[in-house]
Amino acid sequence: MQRVGIVRPRLLLADADVDLQAPASHEGRGLNQDLALEPLLRAMGAGNPTIERIAERVILDPLTDEGAIAHRQAVLRTCLAHPDVVRALFDLTERTLERRRRVYWGLVRRADAIVHHGIELIRVYHHALREMRALADAHAGAIGPDGLGAFLERVRHTVDDALLDEMAGHVKGLRFRAGVRVSARLGVGNAGADYRLEPPAARRAPLRTTLDMLWSALTRREPAVLTYRVPNHFDAGVRALADLKARGLERTAHAVAEACNDLLWLFRQLHGELAFYVGCVNLAESLDALGAPRCEPSPHPVAAQVRRARGLYDPSLALTLGAAPVGNDVDADGKDLILVTGANQGGKTTFLRGLGTAQLMLQAGMFAPAQAFEASVTTGLFTHFTRREDTAMRRGKLDEELARLSATLDRVGPQATLLCNESFASTNEREGSELALGVVRALTESKVRVVFVTHLSGFASACAAAGRAGTLSLRAQRRESGERTFRIVEGAPERTAHAVDLYRDVIERGARAKAS
């Protein structure tokens, strides 16, 4: 049964196993909150909390190696092409783990009880492996040699008839239909020592056994085996006999427990890795139903400074609205600072979230929420969004912002990406602009990429006036009538955020409400 360990899923990474039980990091929880990923994760889970938890765990632990991303993309490609197969495999692992829970031995410690429960567990795993092998035989040839097909081929070659027959033989042998033969020697103080399980004796015909007994009686020879039968009412004798049996089965129980643990690991790991891909299939189907585009993104090396998108949107917003939102194009190749300014409620924060979510999805090996998307791999994605004021008044809002930013910058390294949304808006224009200029200058000089959404006109104007080749200025589009198109276009910062439009809208709505 040790051969089963060769079948390692390796669907998330080609050369390692991913620890899917580890909780999301502190930075991951912040990304989830700032990028508003909950609608996306719910769509991936489709009502299954395990899929939602695994999806969050994988997405918030982005890959930094292009080869690892390409491997995951290849697996996802086959899963999207054959959703029925990946779901059938996932359902198989779910059923198997549920059956295992029903016969789990819990706190059982006696060796004979462990063997007894182990038989039931091995039967569960044997049935599941046979079903998995049948699924692989039915689909491996049609799927192809890459991604999911490679795993199914490994199943076909490893979980062969010989292995399945061997497992069935172990189940049959561990029932000890012919009784348990245990050998031991006398130890210190004539106590039993070195108990070990012996192969079962060959069963002899009843007539042959009777003749042997008669011959021994006639020749007065001592029988080769002495037999003592414990009376049913002799409780102490029954307990002693059970204890001898348990001692003889200790090594067997250890081997059975190890085999069951190996098989449990296999099905738990496969269940977790498949959960991520089932979640991706669920999300793809949800976006397709909304008419929202998706593409397989192209990852570039860390130092390449590539970031291009066509029709980029925020998938969480699409899922919340139930419709495909306005997409945006961006070409930020060679840019380490993207400055986003413009009208209030013009789609700036939505654009920032869409860009951050697309980067996370690319580095998770997923599809991207765009018609086309390619970007350099970043060594870490960090956010600094405005948060609600501390209602307990333990510190001012600016103090809270600075403390949170300081903690974030302690973890930011070269070639990382920081997404800032209205940072330093809690203070006045002059102070906020000075703080923002100092932070952005230090970050870009340290080779950190920054995307900054701001209403600080002094800061935005100073960045634009500097004429840095590495700065890209974008602006939320606004028509002359004040209408927001929710498109982000290239353009120099303006001195106003057009708050008067919002004021006029509030006044007009109030007048209409009063008139009605």
Secondary structure, 3 states (H helix, E strand, C coil): CHHHHHCCCCCCCCCCCCCCCCCCCHHHHHHHHHCCCHHHHHHHHCCCHHHHHHHHHHHCCCCCCHHHHHHHHHHHHHHHHCHHHHHHHHHHHHHHHHHHHHHCCCCCCCHHHHHHHHHHHHHHHHHHHHHHHHHHHHHHHHHCCCCHHHHHHHHHHHCCHHHHHHHHHHHHHCCCCCCCEEEEEECHHHCEEEEEEECCCCCCCHHHHHHHHHHHHHHCCCCCCCCCCCCCCCHHHHHHHHHHHHHHCHHHHHHHHHHHHHHHHHHHHHHHHHHHHHHHHHHHHHHHHHCCCCECCEEECHHHCCEEEEEECCHHHHHHHCCCCCCEEEECCCCCEEEEEECCCCCHHHHHHHHHHHHHHHHCCCCECCCEEEEECCCCEEEEECCCCCCCCCCCHHHHHHHHHHHHHCCCCCCCEEEEECCCCCCCHHHHHHHHHHHHHHHHHCCCEEEEECCCHHHHHHHHHHCCCCEEEEEEEECCCCCEEEEEEECCCCCCCCHHHHHHHHHHHHHHHHHC
